[in-house]
Amino acid sequence: MSQQIIFGENRHAVSQQIIFGENRYAVAQQIIFGENQHAVAQQIIFGENRHAVSVPYFSKMKLYWAVWAVGGFLGWGCRTPEKSLGVGQRTKEGEAPRVQVSGTLTESHPYCGGAYPGEEELRRLNAARPLQTWLYIRSGTVNRENARIMDSTQTNAEGRFLFDLPPGSYVILLPEHKKHQAVDALLQQSGRDITVDRACLETWWEKGLMTVDVQSGTPLQGLDVHLRHACFVPYPPHCFNYTGPYPP
C-alpha cells in the first residue's frame, strides 16, 4: 500500500493512491484545485476498465464539504487535538494534568555604615524589593548537578514566577544552584576579613531555593521567598562571617 500527497507550486492538489496486488487492481483518487477554477475530479480504476466521474464547478460551500470529507478519508479529521486547559494545566495524552506553582521572589539590603542615610533611605534599603532573575526546576528533593533541568522561568518586574508542573517533588533553584562550581567560587571569597563555612555552602547548594511537593489538581500559590543580604559578604550570608571594619 502506498500513499502520496502532493502540493504543487502554482496549483494545490491532493492525490491519494492505494494499490493492491501487482499493479493490476488500483483505486486512485485525486482532488484538484486549479488557479482560476474550483474543480473536483475523481477517477476510479479497476483493472483495465476505467470509470471516471468529474464535477467541474463546485460552489464554495460544496467545495468546503468535499475537502472536509476527503480530509477525513485521508486521516486529517481523525487526529485528537491536544487539550487546551489554560495556563498551568496543559497536558499530553496519558500525562497527569499540570499544576500551577507560583510565588514571589524579593530581596533586601541592609545599611552598611558610612554617613547616616536618613530614615527614608533606611526604610528603602530594608524594604523587600522584587528580584528579577531566572529560576530553574529539578526533580527530587535534593539538588543534584547530574539531574536534568526540567523547566525554567524568569521572574517579572514584580518578582513573580510561575511554573506548570506535573505532580511530583521538585527543587526550585537560583542560577547559582545550577552548577556545583558555584560552591568553589564562593569558597574563594575567604580572606583576611571573611571566613567561609564550607559545610554550610554545601547544604545551601543541595537544598536549593526551596522544595515543593506538587499534588494533582492542587495549585501551589503564594510561595513567597525573601533573600536578605548582609554587608560585605556574598549570598548566602549565613555561610560567611565578616570580621573586618565598617565604614565610619
C-alpha positions as CSV (number, residue, x, y, z in Angstrom):
1,M,0.0,0.0,0.0
2,S,1.4,3.5,-0.9
3,Q,0.1,6.9,-0.2
4,Q,1.2,10.1,-1.9
5,I,0.2,13.7,-1.0
6,I,1.3,16.5,-3.4
7,F,1.1,20.2,-3.0
8,G,2.1,21.8,-6.3
9,E,4.0,25.2,-6.6
10,N,1.3,27.0,-8.5
11,R,-1.7,24.7,-8.1
12,H,-2.9,23.0,-5.0
13,A,-3.5,19.3,-5.4
14,V,-4.0,16.4,-3.1
15,S,-3.8,12.9,-4.5
16,Q,-4.0,9.5,-2.9
17,Q,-3.4,6.2,-4.5
18,I,-4.0,2.8,-3.0
19,I,-2.6,-0.1,-4.9
20,F,-3.5,-3.8,-4.2
21,G,-1.6,-6.6,-6.0
22,E,0.9,-6.3,-8.8
23,N,-0.3,-3.0,-10.5
24,R,-3.4,-4.8,-11.8
25,Y,-6.1,-3.6,-9.5
26,A,-5.9,0.0,-8.3
27,V,-8.0,2.7,-6.8
28,A,-6.9,6.3,-7.4
29,Q,-8.5,9.4,-6.0
30,Q,-7.4,12.9,-7.0
31,I,-8.7,16.3,-5.9
32,I,-7.5,19.3,-8.0
33,F,-7.9,23.0,-7.1
34,G,-6.9,25.0,-10.2
35,E,-5.8,28.6,-10.2
36,N,-8.9,30.0,-11.9
37,Q,-11.5,27.4,-11.2
38,H,-12.6,25.1,-8.5
39,A,-12.8,21.5,-9.7
40,V,-13.0,18.2,-8.1
41,A,-12.3,15.1,-10.2
42,Q,-12.5,11.6,-9.0
43,Q,-11.2,8.7,-11.1
44,I,-11.7,5.1,-10.1
45,I,-9.7,2.5,-12.0
46,F,-10.4,-1.3,-11.7
47,G,-8.1,-3.4,-13.8
48,E,-8.0,-2.3,-17.4
49,N,-11.5,-0.7,-17.5
50,R,-11.8,2.9,-16.4
51,H,-14.7,4.7,-15.0
52,A,-14.4,8.4,-14.3
53,V,-16.7,11.0,-12.8
54,S,-15.8,14.7,-12.8
55,V,-17.6,17.6,-11.3
56,P,-16.1,20.7,-12.8
57,Y,-17.5,23.7,-10.8
58,F,-18.4,23.3,-7.2
59,S,-19.8,26.1,-5.1
60,K,-17.7,27.3,-2.2
61,M,-19.9,25.5,0.3
62,K,-19.9,22.2,-1.6
63,L,-16.1,22.5,-2.1
64,Y,-15.7,23.0,1.6
65,W,-17.6,19.9,2.4
66,A,-15.8,17.9,-0.3
67,V,-12.4,18.9,1.1
68,W,-13.7,18.1,4.6
69,A,-14.9,14.6,3.5
70,V,-11.6,13.8,1.8
71,G,-9.7,15.2,4.7
72,G,-11.5,12.7,6.9
73,F,-10.7,9.9,4.5
74,L,-7.0,10.8,4.5
75,G,-7.0,10.9,8.3
76,W,-6.8,14.7,8.7
77,G,-10.0,14.7,10.7
78,C,-9.1,11.7,12.8
79,R,-6.5,13.5,14.9
80,T,-7.3,14.2,18.5
81,P,-6.1,17.7,19.3
82,E,-4.1,18.4,22.4
83,K,-6.3,19.6,25.2
84,S,-6.1,23.3,25.9
85,L,-6.9,23.7,29.6
86,G,-5.4,27.1,30.2
87,V,-2.1,28.2,31.7
88,G,-0.8,25.8,34.2
89,Q,-3.0,22.9,33.1
90,R,-1.6,21.8,29.7
91,T,-1.4,18.1,29.3
92,K,-0.5,15.4,26.8
93,E,-2.3,12.2,26.3
94,G,-1.5,9.8,29.1
95,E,0.0,12.5,31.3
96,A,-1.5,13.9,34.5
97,P,-2.7,17.5,34.2
98,R,-0.1,20.0,35.1
99,V,-0.4,22.2,38.2
100,Q,0.4,25.8,38.6
101,V,3.2,26.6,41.1
102,S,3.6,30.4,41.7
103,G,5.0,32.8,44.1
104,T,7.1,36.0,44.5
105,L,10.9,36.4,45.0
106,T,12.1,39.5,46.8
107,E,15.4,40.7,48.3
108,S,16.6,43.4,50.7
109,H,20.0,45.0,51.6
110,P,21.0,46.4,54.9
111,Y,22.6,49.7,55.8
112,C,26.4,49.0,55.9
113,G,27.8,52.1,57.6
114,G,29.1,55.4,56.4
115,A,27.2,58.7,56.5
116,Y,23.8,58.3,58.0
117,P,21.4,58.0,55.1
118,G,18.3,59.2,56.8
119,E,15.1,57.4,57.8
120,E,13.6,57.3,54.3
121,E,16.7,55.7,52.8
122,L,16.9,53.2,55.7
123,R,13.3,52.2,55.0
124,R,14.1,51.9,51.3
125,L,17.1,49.7,52.0
126,N,15.3,47.4,54.4
127,A,12.1,47.1,52.3
128,A,11.6,44.0,50.3
129,R,12.2,44.6,46.6
130,P,11.2,42.4,43.6
131,L,14.2,40.3,42.4
132,Q,14.3,39.7,38.7
133,T,16.3,36.6,37.9
134,W,16.0,33.2,36.4
135,L,14.6,30.2,38.3
136,Y,15.1,26.6,37.5
137,I,13.4,23.3,38.4
138,R,14.9,19.9,39.0
139,S,13.0,16.8,40.0
140,G,13.5,15.4,43.5
141,T,14.0,16.8,47.0
142,V,17.8,17.4,46.8
143,N,19.7,19.4,44.2
144,R,22.0,17.2,42.1
145,E,24.1,18.5,39.2
146,N,23.6,15.4,37.1
147,A,19.8,15.8,37.3
148,R,18.2,17.3,34.3
149,I,16.8,20.9,34.4
150,M,13.1,20.2,33.8
151,D,11.9,23.8,33.4
152,S,12.9,27.4,33.8
153,T,11.2,30.8,34.2
154,Q,12.1,34.4,34.7
155,T,10.6,36.4,37.4
156,N,8.8,39.5,36.2
157,A,9.1,43.2,37.4
158,E,7.1,42.3,40.5
159,G,9.3,39.3,41.3
160,R,6.5,36.9,40.4
161,F,7.2,33.5,39.0
162,L,5.1,30.7,37.6
163,F,5.8,27.0,36.7
164,D,3.5,24.4,35.2
165,L,4.5,21.0,36.6
166,P,3.1,17.5,36.7
167,P,2.6,16.0,40.2
168,G,5.8,15.2,42.0
169,S,8.6,16.6,44.2
170,Y,10.8,19.4,42.9
171,V,13.7,21.7,43.9
172,I,13.4,25.3,42.8
173,L,16.9,26.8,42.1
174,L,18.6,30.1,41.7
175,P,21.2,30.4,38.9
176,E,23.9,29.7,41.5
177,H,22.4,26.3,42.1
178,K,22.7,25.1,38.6
179,K,26.4,24.1,38.8
180,H,28.2,22.9,41.8
181,Q,31.2,25.0,40.8
182,A,29.3,27.9,42.4
183,V,30.3,26.5,45.8
184,D,34.0,26.5,44.8
185,A,33.7,30.1,43.6
186,L,32.1,31.2,46.9
187,L,34.9,29.5,48.8
188,Q,37.3,31.8,47.1
189,Q,35.8,34.7,49.0
190,S,37.6,33.5,52.1
191,G,40.2,36.0,53.2
192,R,41.7,38.1,56.0
193,D,38.3,39.6,57.0
194,I,36.0,36.8,55.8
195,T,35.7,33.2,56.8
196,V,33.5,30.7,54.9
197,D,31.7,27.6,56.2
198,R,32.1,25.0,53.5
199,A,29.6,22.6,55.0
200,C,27.1,25.4,55.2
201,L,27.6,26.2,51.5
202,E,27.2,22.5,50.6
203,T,23.9,22.3,52.4
204,W,22.7,25.6,50.9
205,W,23.5,24.3,47.4
206,E,21.8,20.9,47.9
207,K,18.6,22.5,49.3
208,G,18.2,25.0,46.5
209,L,15.9,27.9,47.0
210,M,13.1,25.7,48.1
211,T,11.5,22.3,47.6
212,V,7.8,21.8,46.6
213,D,5.5,18.9,46.6
214,V,3.0,19.2,43.8
215,Q,-0.3,17.3,44.2
216,S,-2.6,16.6,41.3
217,G,-5.4,19.2,41.0
218,T,-4.0,21.4,43.8
219,P,-2.3,24.6,42.7
220,L,0.6,25.9,44.8
221,Q,0.3,29.6,45.2
222,G,1.8,32.2,47.5
223,L,5.3,30.7,47.6
224,D,6.9,34.0,48.7
225,V,10.7,33.8,49.2
226,H,12.7,36.7,50.6
227,L,16.5,36.9,50.3
228,R,18.1,39.0,53.0
229,H,21.6,40.1,52.1
230,A,24.4,41.1,54.6
231,C,27.1,43.6,54.5
232,F,30.4,42.9,52.7
233,V,29.7,39.2,52.1
234,P,28.0,37.4,49.1
235,Y,24.8,35.4,49.3
236,P,24.1,33.2,51.2
237,P,25.3,35.5,54.1
238,H,24.7,32.9,56.8
239,C,27.6,30.9,55.5
240,F,30.0,33.8,55.8
241,N,31.5,35.6,58.8
242,Y,32.8,39.2,58.3
243,T,35.2,40.4,60.9
244,G,36.6,43.5,59.1
245,P,36.0,47.1,59.8
246,Y,32.9,49.1,58.9
247,P,32.9,52.5,57.3
248,P,32.9,55.3,59.9
